[in-house]
C-alpha cells in the first residue's frame, strides 16, 4: 500500500505554500516587483518549513517526493538570488507551479522513516545528493529558458525570459559545473563511506548505475563544451539526458519501491 501521508502540520505548511505559489503564478503579472518578491519569499519559507518538518519532526521521513520537493526549493533559492542580479529575468509562473506541485507531492508521499540517521555520514551524503539535484535542476530550467530565447530570436521576437541568450548559456553551464563538482563529491562519499552509511559497501544497484551514467554524461558535456565548443541544442540535449539519468538514480528507484511495488503488494 502507499506510504502514510505527512502530519497535519506538514499538510498545513505545504497547503499554505502551494496556495501562495499558485496565487503568485496566476496573479504574478498584476503584482509589483516587490509584491511578487514578497509572495514568492513567503511561499519559499513555508515550503522550506514543510520540508524541514518532514526531515526533523517527530517522525523523520525521506523518499522520492521529499527529494523532489527539496530540489524545487533549491531551484527557487537560485531564482531569488538571480533576481537580485538580473531583475529582468522572467520565469516566475513556471517555478511557482513547479514549487506548488513539488511541495504537495512531498506530503502525499513522505517516504520511509529515517532510522539510519544513527550514522553521522548519512546527513552529509543526503545533503550532497540533494544539492547536486538542485544545481542540475537549475541548469535544466536555464537550458529551457535558453531554448525558448533562441526560438524567439529566430522569429525576430523578444526573449520571453527577459535575459540575453549568452547570459542564459553562461548561467546554465555554471550550474552544470557546480552540479558536477557536488555530484562527484556525492559519489566519492558513497564509495568511501557506503558501509558506514548503509551498512554495506558500494554495490552496483540501480541507483549506483544511473548515478555513474549521469556523472559520465555530464563529464562528456563539460569536456565537449571545453574542447569542441558544444553549444545550443546539442549541448542542451546532452544536459537533459544527464538530468534524466540522475533523476532515475534516486527518485526513480525510490518511486518504484515506494509507490509501484507498494501498490503491487496490496
C-alpha positions as CSV (number, residue, x, y, z in Angstrom):
1,X,0.0,0.0,0.0
2,X,1.0,3.7,-0.4
3,X,3.1,5.1,2.5
4,X,1.2,7.1,5.1
5,X,0.9,10.8,4.4
6,X,2.6,13.6,6.4
7,X,1.5,15.0,9.7
8,X,-1.3,17.7,10.0
9,X,1.3,20.4,10.5
10,X,3.2,19.2,7.4
11,X,0.0,19.3,5.4
12,X,-0.9,22.8,6.7
13,X,2.5,24.2,5.8
14,X,2.5,22.5,2.4
15,X,-1.0,23.7,1.5
16,X,-0.2,27.3,2.6
17,X,2.9,27.2,0.4
18,X,1.1,25.7,-2.6
19,X,-1.7,28.3,-2.4
20,X,0.7,31.2,-2.3
21,X,2.7,29.7,-5.2
22,X,-0.4,29.3,-7.3
23,X,-1.6,32.8,-6.5
24,X,1.8,34.1,-7.5
25,X,1.6,32.2,-10.8
26,X,-1.9,33.4,-11.6
27,X,-1.6,37.0,-10.5
28,X,2.1,37.5,-11.0
29,X,1.7,40.0,-13.8
30,X,-0.6,42.1,-11.6
31,X,1.9,42.2,-8.8
32,X,4.5,44.9,-8.5
33,X,8.1,43.6,-8.4
34,X,8.2,44.0,-4.6
35,X,4.8,42.3,-4.1
36,X,5.9,39.3,-6.3
37,X,9.2,39.0,-4.4
38,X,7.4,39.1,-1.0
39,X,4.8,36.5,-2.1
40,X,7.5,34.1,-3.5
41,X,9.7,34.5,-0.4
42,X,6.7,33.7,1.9
43,X,5.9,30.6,-0.2
44,X,9.5,29.6,-0.2
45,X,9.8,29.9,3.6
46,X,6.6,27.9,4.1
47,X,7.9,25.3,1.6
48,X,11.2,25.1,3.5
49,X,9.3,24.7,6.8
50,X,7.3,21.8,5.3
51,X,10.4,20.1,4.1
52,X,12.2,20.6,7.5
53,X,9.2,19.3,9.4
54,X,9.3,16.1,7.3
55,X,13.0,15.7,8.0
56,X,13.3,16.9,11.6
57,X,9.8,16.4,13.0
58,X,8.7,13.7,15.5
59,X,8.8,11.0,12.8
60,X,11.5,12.0,10.2
61,X,10.8,10.6,6.7
62,X,12.6,10.8,3.4
63,X,11.9,9.5,-0.1
64,X,11.5,10.3,-3.8
65,X,8.9,13.0,-3.2
66,X,10.7,14.9,-0.4
67,X,13.8,14.8,-2.6
68,X,11.8,16.4,-5.5
69,X,10.4,19.0,-3.0
70,X,13.8,19.9,-1.8
71,X,15.1,20.1,-5.3
72,X,12.3,22.6,-6.3
73,X,13.0,24.6,-3.1
74,X,16.7,24.9,-4.0
75,X,15.9,26.0,-7.6
76,X,13.7,28.7,-6.1
77,X,16.7,29.9,-4.0
78,X,18.7,30.2,-7.2
79,X,15.9,32.2,-8.8
80,X,15.5,34.5,-5.8
81,X,19.3,35.2,-5.8
82,X,19.5,35.6,-9.5
83,X,16.6,38.2,-9.5
84,X,18.9,40.4,-7.4
85,X,21.4,40.5,-10.2
86,X,19.1,40.1,-13.2
87,X,15.8,41.8,-12.2
88,X,14.6,41.4,-15.8
89,X,14.5,37.6,-15.5
90,X,11.0,36.2,-16.1
91,X,10.4,32.6,-15.1
92,X,8.1,33.1,-12.1
93,X,5.0,31.3,-13.3
94,X,6.9,28.1,-14.2
95,X,8.8,27.9,-11.0
96,X,5.8,28.7,-8.8
97,X,3.7,26.0,-10.4
98,X,6.6,23.5,-10.1
99,X,7.0,24.6,-6.4
100,X,3.3,24.1,-5.7
101,X,3.3,20.6,-7.3
102,X,6.5,19.6,-5.5
103,X,5.6,20.7,-2.0
104,X,2.2,18.9,-2.2
105,X,3.9,15.7,-3.6
106,X,6.2,15.8,-0.7
107,X,3.4,15.5,1.9
108,X,1.4,13.0,-0.1
109,X,4.4,10.6,-0.3
110,X,6.6,11.5,2.7
111,X,8.8,8.4,2.2
112,X,10.2,6.0,4.7
113,X,11.4,6.6,8.3
114,X,15.0,7.7,8.6
115,X,16.1,5.1,11.1
116,X,19.6,5.1,9.6
117,X,20.3,8.6,10.9
118,X,22.4,6.9,13.6
119,X,25.3,7.3,11.0
120,X,26.7,10.8,11.1
121,X,27.7,10.5,7.4
122,X,24.1,10.0,6.2
123,X,23.1,13.7,6.5
124,X,26.2,14.7,4.6
125,X,25.5,12.2,1.9
126,X,21.9,13.2,1.5
127,X,22.8,16.9,1.6
128,X,25.4,16.5,-1.2
129,X,23.0,14.4,-3.3
130,X,20.1,16.9,-3.0
131,X,22.4,19.8,-3.6
132,X,23.5,18.2,-6.9
133,X,19.9,17.6,-7.8
134,X,19.1,21.3,-7.1
135,X,22.1,22.6,-9.1
136,X,21.3,20.4,-12.1
137,X,17.6,21.2,-11.9
138,X,18.5,24.9,-12.0
139,X,20.7,24.1,-15.1
140,X,17.8,22.4,-16.8
141,X,15.5,25.4,-16.1
142,X,18.1,27.8,-17.6
143,X,18.6,25.5,-20.6
144,X,14.8,25.5,-21.2
145,X,14.8,29.3,-21.0
146,X,17.8,29.4,-23.3
147,X,16.0,27.2,-25.9
148,X,12.9,29.4,-25.8
149,X,15.0,32.5,-26.1
150,X,16.8,31.0,-29.2
151,X,13.5,30.2,-30.8
152,X,12.2,33.7,-30.3
153,X,15.4,35.2,-31.7
154,X,15.0,33.2,-34.8
155,X,11.5,34.7,-35.1
156,X,12.8,38.2,-34.5
157,X,10.9,38.4,-31.2
158,X,12.0,39.5,-27.7
159,X,13.2,36.8,-25.4
160,X,10.3,35.6,-23.1
161,X,12.7,35.2,-20.2
162,X,13.9,38.8,-20.3
163,X,17.5,37.6,-20.4
164,X,20.1,37.8,-23.1
165,X,20.8,34.4,-24.8
166,X,24.5,34.4,-24.0
167,X,23.8,35.2,-20.3
168,X,21.4,32.3,-20.1
169,X,24.0,30.0,-21.7
170,X,26.7,31.1,-19.3
171,X,24.5,30.6,-16.2
172,X,23.4,27.2,-17.5
173,X,26.9,25.9,-17.6
174,X,27.9,27.5,-14.3
175,X,25.1,25.4,-12.7
176,X,26.2,22.3,-14.6
177,X,29.8,22.8,-13.5
178,X,28.8,23.3,-9.8
179,X,26.4,20.4,-10.0
180,X,29.1,18.1,-11.5
181,X,31.5,19.0,-8.6
182,X,28.9,18.3,-6.0
183,X,27.8,15.0,-7.7
184,X,31.4,13.9,-7.8
185,X,31.7,14.5,-4.1
186,X,28.4,12.6,-3.5
187,X,29.7,9.6,-5.4
188,X,33.1,9.7,-3.6
189,X,31.3,9.8,-0.2
190,X,29.1,6.9,-1.2
191,X,32.0,4.9,-2.4
192,X,34.2,5.6,0.7
193,X,31.6,5.5,3.4
194,X,28.9,3.3,2.0
195,X,29.4,0.6,4.6
196,X,29.2,3.1,7.4
197,X,26.2,4.9,6.0
198,X,24.1,2.0,4.7
199,X,25.7,-1.0,6.4
200,X,27.2,-2.3,3.2
201,X,30.0,-1.4,0.8
202,X,29.4,0.1,-2.6
203,X,27.3,-2.2,-4.8
204,X,26.2,-1.8,-8.4
205,X,22.5,-1.4,-7.9
206,X,20.1,0.7,-10.0
207,X,20.9,3.9,-8.0
208,X,24.7,3.4,-8.4
209,X,24.5,2.6,-12.1
210,X,22.3,5.5,-13.0
211,X,24.4,7.9,-10.8
212,X,27.6,6.9,-12.5
213,X,26.0,7.1,-16.0
214,X,24.7,10.6,-15.2
215,X,28.2,11.6,-14.0
216,X,29.8,10.3,-17.2
217,X,27.2,12.2,-19.3
218,X,27.8,15.5,-17.5
219,X,31.6,14.9,-17.8
220,X,31.2,14.4,-21.6
221,X,29.1,17.6,-21.8
222,X,31.7,19.7,-20.0
223,X,34.6,18.2,-22.0
224,X,32.6,18.7,-25.2
225,X,31.9,22.3,-24.4
226,X,35.5,23.0,-23.3
227,X,37.3,21.1,-26.1
228,X,34.9,21.2,-29.0
229,X,32.7,24.2,-28.3
230,X,29.4,22.4,-27.9
231,X,26.5,24.9,-27.7
232,X,22.9,25.2,-28.5
233,X,20.5,22.3,-29.0
234,X,23.2,19.6,-29.0
235,X,24.6,20.7,-25.6
236,X,21.1,21.1,-24.1
237,X,20.1,17.6,-25.3
238,X,23.1,16.1,-23.5
239,X,22.2,18.1,-20.4
240,X,18.7,16.7,-20.5
241,X,19.9,13.2,-20.9
242,X,22.2,13.5,-17.9
243,X,19.4,15.0,-15.8
244,X,17.1,12.2,-16.7
245,X,19.7,9.6,-15.7
246,X,20.3,11.4,-12.4
247,X,16.6,11.6,-11.7
248,X,16.3,7.9,-12.3
249,X,19.2,7.2,-9.9
250,X,17.4,8.1,-6.6
251,X,14.0,9.5,-7.4
252,X,13.2,6.8,-10.0
253,X,14.3,3.9,-7.9
254,X,12.6,5.2,-4.7
255,X,9.4,5.8,-6.7
256,X,9.4,2.2,-7.9
257,X,9.9,0.9,-4.3
258,X,7.6,3.3,-2.5
259,X,4.7,3.5,-5.0
260,X,4.7,0.9,-7.7
261,X,5.9,-2.1,-5.7
262,X,3.9,-0.9,-2.7
263,X,0.7,-1.0,-4.8
264,X,1.6,-4.3,-6.3
265,X,2.0,-5.7,-2.8
266,X,-1.5,-4.7,-1.7
